[in-house]
Amino acid sequence: MCGPRNLPRASRMLQLFPGAVVAPVELAEAKGMVCIRTASASDVEDLSVYFAGLSTSSRNKRFMGARADLAVVAAECVAKADRPGHFTLLAEFRQEGQRNIIGETHYAYDAAARHGEFAISVADAFQRLGLGLQMMTAMETRAIDLGHEMIAGETARTNAEMRGLAKKAGFRDTGLGDWQSVHLAKHLSR
Ligand SMILES: CC(C)(COP(=O)(O)OP(=O)(O)OC[C@H]1O[C@@H](n2cnc3c(N)ncnc32)[C@H](O)[C@@H]1OP(=O)(O)O)[C@@H](O)C(=O)NCCC(=O)NCCS
């Protein structure tokens, strides 16, 4: 790897990965780098392929039900990124000149409810390596930069992974869920 040697490591890494929203991290387990960056229109096809590659279980959890129209979903995630208060972050795995999407989080601000809502997924082979938490942190940082004060999400009561991730990220159960789903929220502060 090359880069100006007098810059701090994080700054050098950001130079090597333009568009990254946080300093890229090395994934020692998989011998590659992970870059978290904002999605753009050119990502629709790769995002659709990523959604299709999720296991049925992960995909159903991500969308809280079955979705067949994955190209449409991917296009919506990216198209809405043009609106103020909406964005999609992608975790991209870079290894030997190849780039693959291995995670995504979509965020949308609800002006009436005065909070942002999110959904997230990590590719099955990369789960439980800390990526979910990293993407949540990057998403929260972006939401704070947008001036948002609260973030909320809903997940199935049976989704232990998401409930565990949300708890670790500092979310609390608002009690607004029902017998099937849990509503989680967090106040954002700098
Ligand atoms: C939920 C999800 C995004 C978590 O991503 P991840 O990269 O595996 O999460 P992390 O590795 O950052 O884990 C952070 C914490 O979440 C919790 N967690 C993650 N997976 C868990 C599991 N299978 N069971 C219980 N807790 C779990 C743990 O507290 C973990 O911290 P720890 O590893 O120190 O114990 C991932 O499991 C996923 O994509 N699931 C399918 C889609 C989905 O359910 N999306 C949520 C609905 S929007």
The ligand as a MOL file (V3000), in Angstrom:
LIG
                    3D

  0  0  0     0  0            999 V3000
M  V30 BEGIN CTAB
M  V30 COUNTS 48 50 0 0 0
M  V30 BEGIN ATOM
M  V30 1 C -28.5390 -7.8060 12.5660 0
M  V30 2 C -27.2380 -7.8200 11.7770 0
M  V30 3 C -27.2070 -6.5980 10.8420 0
M  V30 4 C -26.0580 -7.7480 12.7560 0
M  V30 5 O -24.8770 -7.5450 12.0060 0
M  V30 6 P -23.4610 -8.1150 12.5120 0
M  V30 7 O -22.4210 -7.5410 11.6400 0
M  V30 8 O -23.5190 -9.5810 12.5940 0
M  V30 9 O -23.3900 -7.4970 13.9760 0
M  V30 10 P -22.0780 -7.2850 14.8470 0
M  V30 11 O -21.0550 -8.3130 14.4930 0
M  V30 12 O -21.6670 -5.8550 14.7410 0
M  V30 13 O -22.6270 -7.6060 16.2970 0
M  V30 14 C -22.8380 -6.5890 17.2470 0
M  V30 15 C -23.6290 -7.1730 18.4030 0
M  V30 16 O -24.9240 -7.5790 17.9690 0
M  V30 17 C -25.3390 -8.7130 18.7340 0
M  V30 18 N -25.5020 -9.8730 17.8550 0
M  V30 19 C -25.0640 -10.0190 16.5860 0
M  V30 20 N -25.4300 -11.2290 16.1080 0
M  V30 21 C -26.1080 -11.8430 17.1050 0
M  V30 22 C -26.7340 -13.0990 17.2160 0
M  V30 23 N -26.7370 -13.9780 16.1970 0
M  V30 24 N -27.3550 -13.4020 18.3750 0
M  V30 25 C -27.3640 -12.5300 19.4070 0
M  V30 26 N -26.7780 -11.3070 19.3560 0
M  V30 27 C -26.1630 -10.9860 18.2300 0
M  V30 28 C -24.2340 -8.9760 19.7460 0
M  V30 29 O -24.5040 -8.2130 20.8990 0
M  V30 30 C -23.0180 -8.4100 19.0170 0
M  V30 31 O -21.9800 -8.0670 19.8600 0
M  V30 32 P -20.9020 -9.1950 20.2610 0
M  V30 33 O -20.4480 -9.8610 18.9910 0
M  V30 34 O -19.8170 -8.4290 20.9450 0
M  V30 35 O -21.6210 -10.1490 21.1670 0
M  V30 36 C -27.0820 -9.1410 10.9730 0
M  V30 37 O -27.2570 -10.2260 11.8490 0
M  V30 38 C -28.0460 -9.2570 9.8110 0
M  V30 39 O -27.7790 -8.7670 8.7070 0
M  V30 40 N -29.1930 -9.9310 10.0390 0
M  V30 41 C -30.1680 -10.1260 8.9500 0
M  V30 42 C -30.9070 -8.8380 8.5960 0
M  V30 43 C -31.6140 -8.2560 9.8050 0
M  V30 44 O -32.0620 -8.9550 10.7040 0
M  V30 45 N -31.7330 -6.9130 9.8070 0
M  V30 46 C -32.4170 -6.2310 10.8760 0
M  V30 47 C -33.7820 -5.7900 10.4850 0
M  V30 48 S -33.7080 -4.1720 9.8130 0
M  V30 END ATOM
M  V30 BEGIN BOND
M  V30 1 1 1 2
M  V30 2 1 2 3
M  V30 3 1 2 4
M  V30 4 1 2 36
M  V30 5 1 4 5
M  V30 6 1 5 6
M  V30 7 2 6 7
M  V30 8 1 6 8
M  V30 9 1 6 9
M  V30 10 1 9 10
M  V30 11 2 10 11
M  V30 12 1 10 12
M  V30 13 1 10 13
M  V30 14 1 13 14
M  V30 15 1 14 15
M  V30 16 1 15 16
M  V30 17 1 15 30
M  V30 18 1 16 17
M  V30 19 1 17 18
M  V30 20 1 17 28
M  V30 21 1 18 19
M  V30 22 1 18 27
M  V30 23 2 19 20
M  V30 24 1 20 21
M  V30 25 1 21 22
M  V30 26 2 21 27
M  V30 27 1 22 23
M  V30 28 2 22 24
M  V30 29 1 24 25
M  V30 30 2 25 26
M  V30 31 1 26 27
M  V30 32 1 28 29
M  V30 33 1 28 30
M  V30 34 1 30 31
M  V30 35 1 31 32
M  V30 36 2 32 33
M  V30 37 1 32 34
M  V30 38 1 32 35
M  V30 39 1 36 37
M  V30 40 1 36 38
M  V30 41 2 38 39
M  V30 42 1 38 40
M  V30 43 1 40 41
M  V30 44 1 41 42
M  V30 45 1 42 43
M  V30 46 2 43 44
M  V30 47 1 43 45
M  V30 48 1 45 46
M  V30 49 1 46 47
M  V30 50 1 47 48
M  V30 END BOND
M  V30 END CTAB
M  END
